[in-house]
Amino acid sequence: MNKIVVHLKNGEIAKGYTDDFSPEKAVFHLTGMNDPLCIEEIRLDNLKAVFFVKDFLGDFLHTDSHDFGEATVSGKHVIISFYDGEILLGTSESIHRDKMGFFIFPIDPKANTKRAFVINSFIESIDIVE
């Protein structure tokens, strides 16, 4: 099961586990992190992003690096600006604006996020860094 943190378009955040997430499906299921009997259906079109994380707490003292030279995953260097003002830096092998979204990998190897699936309808802009 993947540990995920789901960011909804309305600003709410949900944490839990999934084993059926697919960028090709409109829905997936989130099992509560404290209650395995609590299973919620999540619709991709209601989301900003799905963050696949190492742990649910993260390190609040850690400041993510903004140095693209530290990226451990190949791909285009991108800066994503969301409509809520959040900015995400990472790499992406493929940016599909004609699909629901695409995966991005953090440039900081010490980040709590392993990868994120970002939803195109909540992205204000994408800048590719040369």
KEDOLO-824386 format. One record per residue (C-alpha): y, x, z; residue in one letter; chain; residue number from 0. Coordinates in pm, whole numbers, plus 50000, padded with zeros to 5 digits. Layout:
BEGIN
      v      u      w  res  chain    n
      Y      X      Z    a      A  NUM
...
END
This chain:
BEGIN
      v      u      w  res  chain    n
  50000  50000  50000    m      A    0
  50349  50121  49915    n      A    1
  50622  50124  50180    k      A    2
  50927  49958  50028    i      A    3
  51278  49855  50118    v      A    4
  51402  49566  49906    v      A    5
  51777  49521  49849    h      A    6
  51867  49169  49738    l      A    7
  52175  49085  49533    k      A    8
  52318  48887  49825    n      A    9
  52322  49199  50045    g      A   10
  52011  49119  50250    e      A   11
  51747  49387  50305    i      A   12
  51375  49336  50360    a      A   13
  51120  49601  50459    k      A   14
  50746  49596  50421    g      A   15
  50451  49683  50204    y      A   16
  50339  49593  49854    t      A   17
  50038  49662  49642    d      A   18
  50125  49444  49343    d      A   19
  50471  49557  49233    f      A   20
  50502  49594  48857    s      A   21
  50819  49625  48649    p      A   22
  50641  49407  48392    e      A   23
  50598  49111  48632    k      A   24
  50869  48869  48744    a      A   25
  50737  48855  49104    v      A   26
  50555  49067  49358    f      A   27
  50452  49021  49721    h      A   28
  50603  49181  50029    l      A   29
  50388  49206  50342    t      A   30
  50596  49225  50659    g      A   31
  50611  49569  50814    m      A   32
  50526  49431  51160    n      A   33
  50322  49126  51064    d      A   34
  50050  49167  50802    p      A   35
  50008  48789  50790    l      A   36
  50370  48741  50681    c      A   37
  50361  48765  50301    i      A   38
  50670  48677  50099    e      A   39
  50699  48631  49724    e      A   40
  50988  48839  49586    i      A   41
  51150  48763  49250    r      A   42
  51285  49064  49059    l      A   43
  51580  48864  48925    d      A   44
  51707  48820  49285    n      A   45
  51715  49195  49351    l      A   46
  51949  49490  49328    k      A   47
  51670  49747  49368    a      A   48
  51332  49824  49522    v      A   49
  51320  50154  49711    f      A   50
  50980  50318  49759    f      A   51
  51025  50514  50083    v      A   52
  50852  50778  50292    k      A   53
  50919  50584  50612    d      A   54
  51115  50278  50719    f      A   55
  51359  50454  50952    l      A   56
  51467  50750  50743    g      A   57
  51678  51029  50889    d      A   58
  52023  50896  50970    f      A   59
  52147  51252  51026    l      A   60
  52047  51358  50673    h      A   61
  52316  51356  50404    t      A   62
  52173  51331  50054    d      A   63
  52249  51620  49823    s      A   64
  52460  51552  49514    h      A   65
  52345  51869  49339    d      A   66
  52148  51785  49025    f      A   67
  52010  52140  49035    g      A   68
  51787  52034  49327    e      A   69
  51613  51759  49128    a      A   70
  51235  51800  49137    t      A   71
  51159  51534  48875    v      A   72
  51255  51590  48514    s      A   73
  51456  51344  48312    g      A   74
  51814  51248  48240    k      A   75
  52058  51311  48524    h      A   76
  52220  50976  48598    v      A   77
  52484  50827  48822    i      A   78
  52432  50456  48873    i      A   79
  52714  50237  49004    s      A   80
  52611  49897  49139    f      A   81
  52835  49590  49154    y      A   82
  52848  49614  49536    d      A   83
  53005  49962  49518    g      A   84
  52695  50166  49601    e      A   85
  52639  50476  49388    i      A   86
  52295  50623  49330    l      A   87
  52233  50971  49184    l      A   88
  51901  51065  49038    g      A   89
  51688  51138  48737    t      A   90
  51521  50894  48502    s      A   91
  51272  50953  48223    e      A   92
  51363  50629  48051    s      A   93
  51658  50396  48088    i      A   94
  51569  50056  47948    h      A   95
  51878  49833  47944    r      A   96
  51685  49569  47746    d      A   97
  51423  49526  48023    k      A   98
  51447  49402  48383    m      A   99
  51512  49754  48511    g      A  100
  51388  50112  48529    f      A  101
  51277  50378  48774    f      A  102
  51506  50647  48913    i      A  103
  51405  50945  49127    f      A  104
  51641  51096  49386    p      A  105
  51778  51443  49319    i      A  106
  51747  51538  49686    d      A  107
  51388  51648  49765    p      A  108
  51451  51569  50134    k      A  109
  51566  51212  50067    a      A  110
  51369  50930  50229    n      A  111
  51344  50752  49894    t      A  112
  51055  50868  49674    k      A  113
  51168  50655  49381    r      A  114
  51357  50334  49319    a      A  115
  51332  50056  49065    f      A  116
  51686  49945  48983    v      A  117
  51761  49604  48833    i      A  118
  51984  49612  48524    n      A  119
  52168  49287  48603    s      A  120
  52316  49444  48919    f      A  121
  52419  49774  48758    i      A  122
  52789  49800  48679    e      A  123
  52764  50133  48495    s      A  124
  52533  50423  48418    i      A  125
  52677  50768  48358    d      A  126
  52454  51037  48210    i      A  127
  52545  51382  48341    v      A  128
  52506  51664  48090    e      A  129
END
